[in-house]
């Protein structure tokens, strides 16, 4: 008896009836050959570090952050991450493939610190095993060891010498340092009438070669006045310590028109303007620096601030102002506010940040508050 033949009929896509059912092209197969048509993968975008960001050596290892790529493929993609010492990526120092993206943004931490004192470039691209997206734009950063500045040594004027000009010149030896600075070295110069530097005039000077830097005050100082000054170095990352303080004295004479140069909080009588009131407020701070010192208790700090406030009121009245104290909404008389008539009406100004135990009172300027509730006070005369 002849047995019938069992045939497997092969269709274009499937093998059926007694044969294993298979698909001829599976887009999720890990061994798929060649790119899938119509698939587009965008470039990821480096977020940080980038644009030459300086990263301190002790903040390593570096973490790279990128905005994720997008793909219209059903296949999941992963990232290839590369870090190199050159923008052409000929000298790669780190490569990691198969980085699985996380939602929104992806972070990749380098396993080890990079050598310091040089720049690096990094990039990424997404690929799904069949299709590759383009590389991201290059991003660059720098690993730096911060400079350790020493205090500059002041050259002139020192030793309480009397200078020849109301606009003195200052000079100092450049600050010694360990490690190279990042960017230009700048010197902060502070000048004050009190050794605690509560009220200061400052200027910034770029470091000069040959080991010495100098600069000239931007405005005339007061005549016949003792000043204190100090200097410190800084770059874009590190600020060094202040130098030792030195003092000098200005010559007698000088001064322009009007009421002449003010000495401390003594100014000539004149118009009741906010600018002239500020001269008195700040001038009293420089004339009575001991009242802005650091005290061991809050009670002492507040008592001396109140004394300075009442001395300021007396000098304001001496300069032609109507000035008084302020009663707070709590009905307590304030130790850091005063009232002045400016433009024909009372105005209340908060002028101090009151000190506490171990913290000095600071003059903060004439900061207007409301409402005025003046309390007459003749102040404390010299």
NORQUIUR-V426479 format. One record per residue. RES is the residue in three letters. NEAR is the number of other ideal C-beta (glycine too) atoms within 10 Angstrom. Layout:
RES:NEAR, RES:NEAR
This chain:
UNK:2, UNK:4, UNK:5, UNK:5, UNK:5, UNK:7, UNK:8, UNK:9, UNK:10, UNK:10, UNK:8, UNK:5, UNK:10, UNK:13, UNK:14, UNK:11, UNK:9, UNK:9, UNK:11, UNK:7, UNK:9, UNK:9, UNK:9, UNK:9, UNK:9, UNK:10, UNK:13, UNK:12, UNK:12, UNK:8, UNK:7, UNK:16, UNK:7, UNK:7, UNK:13, UNK:16, UNK:6, UNK:8, UNK:17, UNK:10, UNK:20, UNK:15, UNK:18, UNK:26, UNK:16, UNK:22, UNK:14, UNK:16, UNK:20, UNK:18, UNK:9, UNK:10, UNK:12, UNK:16, UNK:19, UNK:14, UNK:15, UNK:9, UNK:12, UNK:15, UNK:12, UNK:21, UNK:13, UNK:24, UNK:16, UNK:26, UNK:15, UNK:18, UNK:21, UNK:13, UNK:18, UNK:11, UNK:18, UNK:10, UNK:18, UNK:12, UNK:24, UNK:16, UNK:23, UNK:17, UNK:22, UNK:20, UNK:22, UNK:19, UNK:15, UNK:11, UNK:12, UNK:8, UNK:16, UNK:8, UNK:9, UNK:13, UNK:14, UNK:18, UNK:11, UNK:16, UNK:10, UNK:9, UNK:18, UNK:9, UNK:17, UNK:9, UNK:6, UNK:7, UNK:14, UNK:22, UNK:12, UNK:18, UNK:10, UNK:18, UNK:8, UNK:9, UNK:13, UNK:19, UNK:10, UNK:15, UNK:11, UNK:10, UNK:14, UNK:22, UNK:20, UNK:25, UNK:22, UNK:27, UNK:18, UNK:27, UNK:18, UNK:21, UNK:17, UNK:19, UNK:21, UNK:14, UNK:22, UNK:13, UNK:15, UNK:22, UNK:12, UNK:15, UNK:23, UNK:16, UNK:22, UNK:16, UNK:20, UNK:24, UNK:15, UNK:19, UNK:21, UNK:13, UNK:22, UNK:15, UNK:18, UNK:25, UNK:15, UNK:20, UNK:14, UNK:15, UNK:21, UNK:17, UNK:9, UNK:12, UNK:13, UNK:12, UNK:18, UNK:10, UNK:13, UNK:20, UNK:13, UNK:21, UNK:13, UNK:24, UNK:16, UNK:25, UNK:16, UNK:19, UNK:24, UNK:14, UNK:17, UNK:10, UNK:15, UNK:11, UNK:22, UNK:17, UNK:12, UNK:10, UNK:22, UNK:17, UNK:24, UNK:17, UNK:22, UNK:17, UNK:18, UNK:20, UNK:23, UNK:19, UNK:13, UNK:15, UNK:17, UNK:19, UNK:18, UNK:17, UNK:15, UNK:11, UNK:15, UNK:10, UNK:18, UNK:10, UNK:17, UNK:14, UNK:7, UNK:6, UNK:9, UNK:14, UNK:24, UNK:13, UNK:17, UNK:11, UNK:19, UNK:9, UNK:8, UNK:15, UNK:21, UNK:18, UNK:16, UNK:14, UNK:17, UNK:14, UNK:23, UNK:19, UNK:23, UNK:22, UNK:26, UNK:18, UNK:27, UNK:19, UNK:20, UNK:14, UNK:14, UNK:18, UNK:12, UNK:23, UNK:13, UNK:15, UNK:22, UNK:12, UNK:16, UNK:20, UNK:14, UNK:21, UNK:17, UNK:23, UNK:15, UNK:10, UNK:9, UNK:16, UNK:14, UNK:8, UNK:5, UNK:9, UNK:15, UNK:13, UNK:18, UNK:19, UNK:16, UNK:19, UNK:24, UNK:17, UNK:22, UNK:12, UNK:12, UNK:12, UNK:10, UNK:18, UNK:12, UNK:13, UNK:8, UNK:21, UNK:23, UNK:15, UNK:18, UNK:27, UNK:24, UNK:21, UNK:22, UNK:26, UNK:25, UNK:22, UNK:21, UNK:19, UNK:20, UNK:10, UNK:23, UNK:24, UNK:16, UNK:14, UNK:21, UNK:9, UNK:12, UNK:14, UNK:11, UNK:15, UNK:24, UNK:18, UNK:14, UNK:20, UNK:24, UNK:20, UNK:15, UNK:27, UNK:26, UNK:17, UNK:20, UNK:28, UNK:24, UNK:19, UNK:24, UNK:25, UNK:19, UNK:18, UNK:23, UNK:14, UNK:23, UNK:14, UNK:26, UNK:23, UNK:21, UNK:24, UNK:17, UNK:13, UNK:7, UNK:7, UNK:7, UNK:9, UNK:15, UNK:22, UNK:21, UNK:20, UNK:20, UNK:28, UNK:24, UNK:25, UNK:16, UNK:19, UNK:9, UNK:6, UNK:8, UNK:17, UNK:18, UNK:23, UNK:22, UNK:17, UNK:25, UNK:25, UNK:14, UNK:17, UNK:23, UNK:16, UNK:12, UNK:11, UNK:13, UNK:19, UNK:27, UNK:16, UNK:21, UNK:13, UNK:12, UNK:19, UNK:11, UNK:11, UNK:13, UNK:7, UNK:8, UNK:18, UNK:18, UNK:18, UNK:12, UNK:10, UNK:18, UNK:11, UNK:18, UNK:15, UNK:10, UNK:11
